Amino acid sequence: MNLKSLSLCLALGLAAPLLVLAQQQKGPTFGPKGIQKGAPGDPDGAFRLLDSNRDGRVDKAEFGRIAEISPRFSGQRDGLDAIFQSLDKNGDKQLTLDEYRGVTALQLAGKRMLDDPTKKASTATAPTTTASNERAPTAEESRFFESKIRPVLADKCYKCHSAAEGSKVKGGLALDSREGTRKGGDSGPAVVPGNPRRSLLLDAIRYANKDLQMPPEKEGGKLPDTVIKDFEAWIAMGAPDPRAGGVVAKKDYDASKAKDHWAYQPPKKSPVPAVKNTSWPRGDVDRFVLAALESKGLAPVSDADKLTLVRRVYFDLIGLPPSFAEITAFVEDKSPEAFAKVVDKLLASPQFGERWGRHWLDVARYAESSGKDVNVAFPHAWRYRDYVIAAFNADKPYDRFVQEQIAGDLLPATDPRKSAEQIVATGFLAIGTKSMNEQNPRQFYLDVADEQIDTMSQAILGTTIACARCHDHKFDPIAQKDYYALAGIFTSTETRYGTAQGIQNRHATELVELPKGAAAPTLGRAMSADELQKSQKKLADYREQQRGMLGDMAKQKGKGPPTKQDNDPQRQLERLRLIAESGALDAKLKMYDESGQEKALAMGVRDLTASRATAMVGGLQRLGQGRFGGIRPPEFGAIGDASLYTRGDVDKPAEKVARAFPVALTHSTPPRIPAGASGRRELAQWLTDSNNPLTARVYVNRVWGWLFGRGLVDSPDNFGTTGAKPANPPLLDTLAVRFIENGWSTKKLIREIVLSRAYQLSGAFNETNHEADPDNALTWRASTRRLDAECIRDAMLAVSGALDLKPPVGSVVARAGDMPIGGPRLLGLGESQINAEDLHRSVYLPIVRDMVPDTLALFDFPEPSLVSGARETTSVPVQALYMMNSDFVRHRAEQLAQRVTGWKSATTPADAAAQFRERVNVAYWLVFTRPPNANEQQAAADFFTKFNSGPGRGSANSPALQVAAWTGFCRALMASAEFRYLN
């Protein structure tokens, strides 16, 4: 058996005795004295744990032990029986390992049966799914539907297939409800969840059947391939559809009722409640938590031990495990302020901004490419990433943080450095997805504005304003006029993302040059005087050739008869080549000043100006752009109000809508937008007004969720009427008001929460509490949480001693260029570069849309095209395979093994047996922040005995064999569930 096979056996078999047994060990030879702790089970070994008689089968009685091993399934015996029957494919009333793995397969297929086994088991293997027995979509699935599916249905389908349109639906097919799409029309089901091949809707939009083509040619014809792929992905994932109820009935829009929704009222501080158990609370947060529990007849569980607590707070605040010295200092500090000292140290650490900045980057849908049809690189996106990290480290007031991201270029600045910082902040509006090859300029600019509205409203307000692009919002008090009132602000703004003009990029833009006195970092590139001169001459030659090819077309400015087009294929290809190469060279030259030094450039936004608008609308900025992009439609060429587009159709502009802010969300006199201004500065003021009902609430809820694993509102990006209700409304509102009163300080908010007793609870199970509050919404215990992808990777680097804490300048994408990604003649940025071994923190890894590094993507990194306030957590086989087979993990295991075997301390024993025990001790402390117990020590000894005695091993004392053995041992520890989870 080779090392890889042995390691896999260790993870799936020996990991159980090695990592599960939790008996006490006396007197560890390494670590703070008296600290003992057991290890939780590893889900990778769950089958073997259930297989009590070791016959390689799990019968129904053994399967029922899940309820004992995992409190989550306590009291769900009927549901477990249903799951068992669903997994038992051959009906022999026993599960093989392959059948047991079907649980994960169901999750991969999007069924997530374990989320509610009593309801979903019966549908897990069904060929079709009805609307009535479907599971609720996850938050990310709902966002996918709302951003990519519903707008297309509303724009392209509802005219003929909506009951709300007031006339008979064509073909009996109503697509304006979940039930309608499942039921289908005269031809059969339009959508079969999980089965694209049987879904007639896909046949129709693919134009696969000449008798079934939608939308018809008269309504715009076949949808773009990217949209069709979205529908394919949606159906394959189970066609998640948050629309509830049957076919939509026609009804008048009534904003008044929805306006009374709790989230649209300004938050009010509640009196601190009285509690029965007055000795338990340590502060006001605890009093609100305890009052809610006592109102249900519940009580919190016991406090966490010091080792659990220190590991939890380190990962929560800086995303890294504590060192042994840090653990020892905390454990041995018996003062009442011991934990507060740790918290203050972590809040002051530069690693705090890297951890919490990444949280915001999820919300800001940060990525370094455009995504969509042509995935063009954004080589300057890294500046926004670094701005966010610095903002969290500096505890920039959240209201100012929001203002700078919306209108930093318009805010006063005290010096060039501050001005540059504020300009970079507006990258928030520039880094979104863009259809760079969109042929209709009006569609492109409206889509850019729509993406900005959607991101701003979900990220800051927790409201899906973009749902009102085609019609009044179906559930929230956002009228279509509200949407276009905001759209005018963004269409009056020029978004600069800085991509090179090319055949596949019709919408190249410039970047924003940062003030020269800002001392902004660059990648240190330069062009020699000779290279600069040659490049300038080459560009001039390109342009001269283009003039010759284009003839009078570029000079006519629309007057006189049109120039006859030359349709010779060779000439056309040469023309395309010239445009592509000249565009790339022009973009490259704009990166350097007249002396050949690299300019400090950034993505961002600017208000349109008269001179700029003239240049963008009145003619060709660069020869060839008339055919390949760069022309801004006249209605978007100057600051002004936007038209309301009927049903969101860019070819159906209606009346102008004055720029303003959503009426239902405005509780004080809004700022007036002056003539000649886009309105972004006023929007920033409106968003951060203390009377805004959502901004503080939404952010406080995000912070709570990032610390506890779920927010007080369990739909962090949707506070609307279809979102979740707050579990503890007085606590949420009081925290929001106090957050504003404390100067919008993130660090003060975090400090108050983590110093609460509620945060410091253990994960102990209580049956009474679980029956009343199975989701732990009231915070009666600490929920077990899996570390996110970055923490898992960073922890491996940290425990192996390989982590480079020095922040890099730029990114892999920054050094690659600004062309479309992939292909031999495009930007040479492939998977090998994306997945290259990098020892920096994971927040600095390249985030290219559709090419996220494997080490992040496998552990539920969020879709970087969408606002993501909470990450999904899945447990799938490929994660275990990655931990046991990837080169990255192998290298970390090798380094950890070297660190463990090379460990020396003042108490290191001389005899081999005692030295072995100390090394196992060291490995456990580094990986799990605890010592091994006696059974784990014995399991480790057994592993090494078996490893060393294997056939063909040679001498048990050979250095190579010892390195292999310790590497396998360390890899198994890192592959365990305990390493990846917080208690």
Secondary structure, DSSP 8 states (H G I E B T S, - for coil): --HHHHHHHIIIIIHHHHHT-----SS-SSSSTT--------GGGHHHHH-TT-SS-EEHHHHTTHHHH-GGGTT-HHHHHHHHHHH-TT-SSEE-HHHHTHHHHHHHTT--GGGSHHHHGGGTT-SS--GGG-----HHHHHHIIIIIHHHIIIIITTTS-GGGSS--GGG---SSHHHHHH-BTTB-S--TT-GGG-HHHHHHHT-BTTB-SS-GGGT-S--HHHHHHHHHHHHTT------SSS-------HHHHHTSGGGS----------S-TTS-SSHHHHHHHHHHHHTT-----B--HHHHHHHHHHHHHSS---HHHHHHHHH--STTHHHHHHHHHHTSHHHHHHHHHHHHHHTT--SB--SSS-BB-TTTHHHHHHHHHHHHTT--HHHHHHHHHHGGGS--SSHHHHHHHHHHTHHHHSS---TT-S-HHHHHHHHHHHHHHHHHHHHH---GGGGSSSS-SSSS--HHHHHHHHHHHHTEEEE-----BTTBS-----EE--GGG-------B--HHHHHHHHHHHHHHHHHHHHHHTTHHHHTT-SS-------HHHHHHHHHHHHHHHHHHHHHTTB-TTSBB--EE-EEEE--HHHHHHHHHS-SSTTHHHHS----GGGSSS--EEEEGGG-TT-EEEEE-----GGG--S------TTS-SHHHHHHHHT-TT-SSHHHHHHHHHHHHHHSS-SSS-TT--STTS---SSHHHHHHHHHHHHHTTT-HHHHHHHHHTSTTTTB-----HHHHHH-TT-TT-SS---EE--HHHHHHHHHHHHT--B-S--SS-TTTTT-SSBBSSTTSB---HHHHT----B-GGGS---TT---HHHHTTT---TTS--SS------HHHHHHHHH-HHHHHHHHHHHHHHHT---TT--SSHHHHHHHHHHHHHHHHHSS---HHHHHHHHHHHHHHHTSTT---TT-HHHHHHHHHHHHHHHHHSHHHHEE-
